[in-house]
């Protein structure tokens, strides 16, 4: 993510274009007429030690999740962008369908995981402070308790592998709770993800086995970094 600043990153993710927009800006420089080469995406470092989220998120899972799984999405995104660059250079777009799928899958996987790491912190959970986020949650869902129940229910009900997502929809100043299957399916155009919970089994299986609700409850009650969620909301709203 060295080629994107935080605001641009949030904006791209929020339009639901997630991967594809990322690519087209990233690979433009790879066109024969481009002035300079595109910098590859990089795995962002964790903002805490592997064991910092214990006992609710074990060090072994955090290490595997970040160093292996997230790294694979970064690698896949860079490979897909290289394929796109080659198509732009050659003018041969026969493989565009498969490349677009790779861009969406790996690009969305990279973006959502990058949000996830900062969405968590040691000693997290509870409720957000009295600020724009708290007020908007009450406006959109009636209460924090109602939002929390909805977010957990939606996240637990994801079919197969995917994510629970709280997103901001700038067009009508609303928060929406969404599911994502895989990383990119079932998105809604015009929203910016501000809180995400990974329910791919690789995210929780070593500690929680098949007990997804135990993982999502631990995430909600003990790990959520509401300061980060609020900062993301303000950025999505256009505040500095």
TORKOL-4160 file (C-alpha; in steps of 0.2 Angstrom, whole numbers, padded with zeros to 4 digits, m for minus):
240
<pt num="1" X="0000" Y="0000" Z="0000"/>
<pt num="2" X="0015" Y="0011" Z="m0002"/>
<pt num="3" X="0007" Y="0019" Z="m0017"/>
<pt num="4" X="m0009" Y="0025" Z="m0008"/>
<pt num="5" X="m0011" Y="0037" Z="0006"/>
<pt num="6" X="m0025" Y="0034" Z="0019"/>
<pt num="7" X="m0038" Y="0045" Z="0011"/>
<pt num="8" X="m0036" Y="0038" Z="m0006"/>
<pt num="9" X="m0036" Y="0021" Z="0001"/>
<pt num="10" X="m0053" Y="0024" Z="0010"/>
<pt num="11" X="m0060" Y="0033" Z="m0005"/>
<pt num="12" X="m0056" Y="0018" Z="m0017"/>
<pt num="13" X="m0063" Y="0005" Z="m0005"/>
<pt num="14" X="m0078" Y="0015" Z="m0001"/>
<pt num="15" X="m0084" Y="0016" Z="m0019"/>
<pt num="16" X="m0086" Y="m0003" Z="m0019"/>
<pt num="17" X="m0074" Y="m0003" Z="m0034"/>
<pt num="18" X="m0061" Y="m0010" Z="m0021"/>
<pt num="19" X="m0049" Y="m0018" Z="m0032"/>
<pt num="20" X="m0053" Y="m0013" Z="m0050"/>
<pt num="21" X="m0051" Y="0006" Z="m0047"/>
<pt num="22" X="m0035" Y="0002" Z="m0037"/>
<pt num="23" X="m0028" Y="m0007" Z="m0052"/>
<pt num="24" X="m0032" Y="0005" Z="m0065"/>
<pt num="25" X="m0023" Y="0019" Z="m0056"/>
<pt num="26" X="m0009" Y="0008" Z="m0052"/>
<pt num="27" X="m0006" Y="0000" Z="m0069"/>
<pt num="28" X="m0008" Y="0016" Z="m0079"/>
<pt num="29" X="0010" Y="0019" Z="m0076"/>
<pt num="30" X="0014" Y="0002" Z="m0083"/>
<pt num="31" X="0007" Y="0007" Z="m0100"/>
<pt num="32" X="0021" Y="0010" Z="m0113"/>
<pt num="33" X="0018" Y="0029" Z="m0113"/>
<pt num="34" X="0019" Y="0030" Z="m0094"/>
<pt num="35" X="0032" Y="0040" Z="m0087"/>
<pt num="36" X="0037" Y="0029" Z="m0073"/>
<pt num="37" X="0035" Y="0011" Z="m0066"/>
<pt num="38" X="0021" Y="0007" Z="m0054"/>
<pt num="39" X="0027" Y="0003" Z="m0036"/>
<pt num="40" X="0020" Y="m0014" Z="m0031"/>
<pt num="41" X="0008" Y="m0016" Z="m0016"/>
<pt num="42" X="0016" Y="m0021" Z="0000"/>
<pt num="43" X="0010" Y="m0030" Z="0016"/>
<pt num="44" X="0007" Y="m0017" Z="0029"/>
<pt num="45" X="0016" Y="m0021" Z="0046"/>
<pt num="46" X="0005" Y="m0026" Z="0061"/>
<pt num="47" X="0002" Y="m0011" Z="0073"/>
<pt num="48" X="0006" Y="m0022" Z="0088"/>
<pt num="49" X="0015" Y="m0038" Z="0092"/>
<pt num="50" X="0008" Y="m0055" Z="0087"/>
<pt num="51" X="0003" Y="m0059" Z="0105"/>
<pt num="52" X="m0004" Y="m0042" Z="0109"/>
<pt num="53" X="m0022" Y="m0048" Z="0106"/>
<pt num="54" X="m0021" Y="m0063" Z="0118"/>
<pt num="55" X="m0031" Y="m0071" Z="0125"/>
<pt num="56" X="m0045" Y="m0067" Z="0113"/>
<pt num="57" X="m0034" Y="m0068" Z="0097"/>
<pt num="58" X="m0020" Y="m0080" Z="0098"/>
<pt num="59" X="m0002" Y="m0076" Z="0092"/>
<pt num="60" X="m0001" Y="m0091" Z="0081"/>
<pt num="61" X="m0017" Y="m0087" Z="0071"/>
<pt num="62" X="m0012" Y="m0068" Z="0070"/>
<pt num="63" X="0005" Y="m0073" Z="0063"/>
<pt num="64" X="m0002" Y="m0085" Z="0050"/>
<pt num="65" X="m0016" Y="m0073" Z="0046"/>
<pt num="66" X="m0005" Y="m0059" Z="0043"/>
<pt num="67" X="0011" Y="m0066" Z="0036"/>
<pt num="68" X="0004" Y="m0080" Z="0026"/>
<pt num="69" X="m0014" Y="m0076" Z="0021"/>
<pt num="70" X="m0014" Y="m0057" Z="0019"/>
<pt num="71" X="0003" Y="m0058" Z="0011"/>
<pt num="72" X="m0004" Y="m0070" Z="m0002"/>
<pt num="73" X="m0017" Y="m0057" Z="m0007"/>
<pt num="74" X="m0004" Y="m0044" Z="m0009"/>
<pt num="75" X="0006" Y="m0056" Z="m0020"/>
<pt num="76" X="m0010" Y="m0060" Z="m0030"/>
<pt num="77" X="m0014" Y="m0042" Z="m0032"/>
<pt num="78" X="0003" Y="m0038" Z="m0039"/>
<pt num="79" X="0003" Y="m0052" Z="m0051"/>
<pt num="80" X="m0015" Y="m0047" Z="m0057"/>
<pt num="81" X="m0009" Y="m0029" Z="m0060"/>
<pt num="82" X="0006" Y="m0036" Z="m0069"/>
<pt num="83" X="m0005" Y="m0046" Z="m0081"/>
<pt num="84" X="m0016" Y="m0030" Z="m0084"/>
<pt num="85" X="0000" Y="m0020" Z="m0088"/>
<pt num="86" X="0005" Y="m0033" Z="m0100"/>
<pt num="87" X="m0012" Y="m0032" Z="m0108"/>
<pt num="88" X="m0011" Y="m0013" Z="m0109"/>
<pt num="89" X="0006" Y="m0015" Z="m0117"/>
<pt num="90" X="0001" Y="m0028" Z="m0130"/>
<pt num="91" X="m0016" Y="m0023" Z="m0134"/>
<pt num="92" X="m0022" Y="m0041" Z="m0132"/>
<pt num="93" X="m0037" Y="m0041" Z="m0119"/>
<pt num="94" X="m0042" Y="m0060" Z="m0122"/>
<pt num="95" X="m0038" Y="m0064" Z="m0104"/>
<pt num="96" X="m0047" Y="m0048" Z="m0097"/>
<pt num="97" X="m0062" Y="m0058" Z="m0088"/>
<pt num="98" X="m0050" Y="m0069" Z="m0078"/>
<pt num="99" X="m0039" Y="m0054" Z="m0074"/>
<pt num="100" X="m0053" Y="m0043" Z="m0068"/>
<pt num="101" X="m0059" Y="m0058" Z="m0056"/>
<pt num="102" X="m0041" Y="m0059" Z="m0049"/>
<pt num="103" X="m0041" Y="m0040" Z="m0047"/>
<pt num="104" X="m0057" Y="m0040" Z="m0037"/>
<pt num="105" X="m0053" Y="m0055" Z="m0026"/>
<pt num="106" X="m0035" Y="m0051" Z="m0022"/>
<pt num="107" X="m0037" Y="m0032" Z="m0021"/>
<pt num="108" X="m0052" Y="m0033" Z="m0010"/>
<pt num="109" X="m0044" Y="m0046" Z="0001"/>
<pt num="110" X="m0029" Y="m0034" Z="0003"/>
<pt num="111" X="m0040" Y="m0019" Z="0007"/>
<pt num="112" X="m0051" Y="m0028" Z="0019"/>
<pt num="113" X="m0036" Y="m0036" Z="0029"/>
<pt num="114" X="m0027" Y="m0019" Z="0029"/>
<pt num="115" X="m0043" Y="m0012" Z="0038"/>
<pt num="116" X="m0045" Y="m0027" Z="0049"/>
<pt num="117" X="m0027" Y="m0025" Z="0058"/>
<pt num="118" X="m0030" Y="m0007" Z="0063"/>
<pt num="119" X="m0049" Y="m0011" Z="0068"/>
<pt num="120" X="m0042" Y="m0021" Z="0082"/>
<pt num="121" X="m0031" Y="m0016" Z="0097"/>
<pt num="122" X="m0026" Y="m0023" Z="0114"/>
<pt num="123" X="m0040" Y="m0019" Z="0127"/>
<pt num="124" X="m0052" Y="m0015" Z="0113"/>
<pt num="125" X="m0071" Y="m0018" Z="0113"/>
<pt num="126" X="m0084" Y="m0010" Z="0122"/>
<pt num="127" X="m0093" Y="0005" Z="0115"/>
<pt num="128" X="m0087" Y="0020" Z="0105"/>
<pt num="129" X="m0084" Y="0037" Z="0114"/>
<pt num="130" X="m0097" Y="0051" Z="0112"/>
<pt num="131" X="m0093" Y="0057" Z="0095"/>
<pt num="132" X="m0099" Y="0057" Z="0077"/>
<pt num="133" X="m0098" Y="0038" Z="0076"/>
<pt num="134" X="m0109" Y="0035" Z="0092"/>
<pt num="135" X="m0122" Y="0048" Z="0086"/>
<pt num="136" X="m0123" Y="0041" Z="0069"/>
<pt num="137" X="m0125" Y="0023" Z="0075"/>
<pt num="138" X="m0140" Y="0029" Z="0086"/>
<pt num="139" X="m0147" Y="0038" Z="0071"/>
<pt num="140" X="m0146" Y="0023" Z="0059"/>
<pt num="141" X="m0149" Y="0009" Z="0071"/>
<pt num="142" X="m0158" Y="0016" Z="0086"/>
<pt num="143" X="m0145" Y="0011" Z="0099"/>
<pt num="144" X="m0128" Y="0004" Z="0100"/>
<pt num="145" X="m0135" Y="m0012" Z="0107"/>
<pt num="146" X="m0146" Y="m0014" Z="0092"/>
<pt num="147" X="m0132" Y="m0011" Z="0080"/>
<pt num="148" X="m0121" Y="m0024" Z="0089"/>
<pt num="149" X="m0134" Y="m0037" Z="0088"/>
<pt num="150" X="m0136" Y="m0033" Z="0069"/>
<pt num="151" X="m0118" Y="m0033" Z="0066"/>
<pt num="152" X="m0115" Y="m0050" Z="0075"/>
<pt num="153" X="m0130" Y="m0058" Z="0067"/>
<pt num="154" X="m0125" Y="m0053" Z="0049"/>
<pt num="155" X="m0107" Y="m0058" Z="0052"/>
<pt num="156" X="m0112" Y="m0075" Z="0059"/>
<pt num="157" X="m0124" Y="m0078" Z="0045"/>
<pt num="158" X="m0111" Y="m0075" Z="0031"/>
<pt num="159" X="m0112" Y="m0091" Z="0019"/>
<pt num="160" X="m0095" Y="m0099" Z="0017"/>
<pt num="161" X="m0080" Y="m0087" Z="0018"/>
<pt num="162" X="m0082" Y="m0069" Z="0020"/>
<pt num="163" X="m0084" Y="m0053" Z="0031"/>
<pt num="164" X="m0096" Y="m0043" Z="0041"/>
<pt num="165" X="m0094" Y="m0025" Z="0037"/>
<pt num="166" X="m0100" Y="m0009" Z="0044"/>
<pt num="167" X="m0099" Y="0005" Z="0031"/>
<pt num="168" X="m0102" Y="0023" Z="0028"/>
<pt num="169" X="m0113" Y="0028" Z="0014"/>
<pt num="170" X="m0109" Y="0046" Z="0010"/>
<pt num="171" X="m0123" Y="0049" Z="m0002"/>
<pt num="172" X="m0136" Y="0049" Z="0011"/>
<pt num="173" X="m0125" Y="0050" Z="0027"/>
<pt num="174" X="m0130" Y="0033" Z="0033"/>
<pt num="175" X="m0121" Y="0018" Z="0041"/>
<pt num="176" X="m0125" Y="0001" Z="0033"/>
<pt num="177" X="m0121" Y="m0016" Z="0039"/>
<pt num="178" X="m0117" Y="m0028" Z="0025"/>
<pt num="179" X="m0110" Y="m0046" Z="0022"/>
<pt num="180" X="m0096" Y="m0049" Z="0010"/>
<pt num="181" X="m0095" Y="m0067" Z="0003"/>
<pt num="182" X="m0076" Y="m0071" Z="m0001"/>
<pt num="183" X="m0069" Y="m0053" Z="m0001"/>
<pt num="184" X="m0079" Y="m0044" Z="m0015"/>
<pt num="185" X="m0096" Y="m0052" Z="m0018"/>
<pt num="186" X="m0112" Y="m0043" Z="m0011"/>
<pt num="187" X="m0104" Y="m0026" Z="m0009"/>
<pt num="188" X="m0114" Y="m0010" Z="m0011"/>
<pt num="189" X="m0108" Y="0004" Z="m0022"/>
<pt num="190" X="m0104" Y="0020" Z="m0014"/>
<pt num="191" X="m0100" Y="0014" Z="0003"/>
<pt num="192" X="m0083" Y="0015" Z="0013"/>
<pt num="193" X="m0079" Y="0001" Z="0025"/>
<pt num="194" X="m0075" Y="0007" Z="0042"/>
<pt num="195" X="m0076" Y="m0009" Z="0053"/>
<pt num="196" X="m0073" Y="m0026" Z="0046"/>
<pt num="197" X="m0073" Y="m0044" Z="0054"/>
<pt num="198" X="m0065" Y="m0058" Z="0045"/>
<pt num="199" X="m0075" Y="m0074" Z="0046"/>
<pt num="200" X="m0065" Y="m0085" Z="0034"/>
<pt num="201" X="m0060" Y="m0100" Z="0044"/>
<pt num="202" X="m0042" Y="m0096" Z="0043"/>
<pt num="203" X="m0045" Y="m0081" Z="0054"/>
<pt num="204" X="m0051" Y="m0090" Z="0069"/>
<pt num="205" X="m0051" Y="m0109" Z="0067"/>
<pt num="206" X="m0035" Y="m0113" Z="0077"/>
<pt num="207" X="m0043" Y="m0106" Z="0093"/>
<pt num="208" X="m0061" Y="m0106" Z="0090"/>
<pt num="209" X="m0063" Y="m0121" Z="0078"/>
<pt num="210" X="m0080" Y="m0121" Z="0070"/>
<pt num="211" X="m0088" Y="m0109" Z="0084"/>
<pt num="212" X="m0089" Y="m0093" Z="0073"/>
<pt num="213" X="m0100" Y="m0084" Z="0085"/>
<pt num="214" X="m0087" Y="m0086" Z="0099"/>
<pt num="215" X="m0074" Y="m0078" Z="0088"/>
<pt num="216" X="m0086" Y="m0064" Z="0083"/>
<pt num="217" X="m0091" Y="m0061" Z="0101"/>
<pt num="218" X="m0073" Y="m0060" Z="0106"/>
<pt num="219" X="m0070" Y="m0048" Z="0092"/>
<pt num="220" X="m0084" Y="m0037" Z="0097"/>
<pt num="221" X="m0082" Y="m0037" Z="0115"/>
<pt num="222" X="m0063" Y="m0036" Z="0117"/>
<pt num="223" X="m0054" Y="m0032" Z="0101"/>
<pt num="224" X="m0063" Y="m0018" Z="0091"/>
<pt num="225" X="m0053" Y="m0002" Z="0090"/>
<pt num="226" X="m0067" Y="0011" Z="0091"/>
<pt num="227" X="m0054" Y="0025" Z="0089"/>
<pt num="228" X="m0049" Y="0018" Z="0072"/>
<pt num="229" X="m0067" Y="0016" Z="0067"/>
<pt num="230" X="m0071" Y="0034" Z="0071"/>
<pt num="231" X="m0056" Y="0040" Z="0062"/>
<pt num="232" X="m0061" Y="0030" Z="0046"/>
<pt num="233" X="m0079" Y="0037" Z="0048"/>
<pt num="234" X="m0072" Y="0055" Z="0049"/>
<pt num="235" X="m0061" Y="0052" Z="0033"/>
<pt num="236" X="m0075" Y="0045" Z="0024"/>
<pt num="237" X="m0086" Y="0060" Z="0028"/>
<pt num="238" X="m0072" Y="0071" Z="0022"/>
<pt num="239" X="m0066" Y="0078" Z="0039"/>
<pt num="240" X="m0048" Y="0080" Z="0042"/>
